[in-house]
Amino acid sequence: MSVKAARELESLPSDEFQSLEGKIYRTIEQLKAAREAKQHAEAELARVRQQVASQRSEVETLNRELVDLRREREEVRSRVEKMLNQIDSLTAE
């Protein structure tokens, strides 16, 4: 602390000094609370990012499965149509 600041503090009346001291302690407590809130927010952000990455992986897996199922459905549809055509040709004779 500079000499000038120390002299100013000495010249402050007791109640003003106590008021200033109280403000400083409240500011310190607010800073602590803000830091704690920041840590909690960062932890929550990390958790959410991990969750998003996991869901993105799951979505990719489900999309691949959907493509496979659609392809399989088309193959089954084609086979059923061939069988129906063969049945139609047999009954038409």
Secondary structure, 3 states (H helix, E strand, C coil): CCHHHHHHHHHCCHHHHHHHHHHHHHHHHHHHHHHHHHHHHHHHHHHHHHHHHHHHHHHHHHHHHHHHHHHHHHHHHHHHHHHHHHHHHHHHC
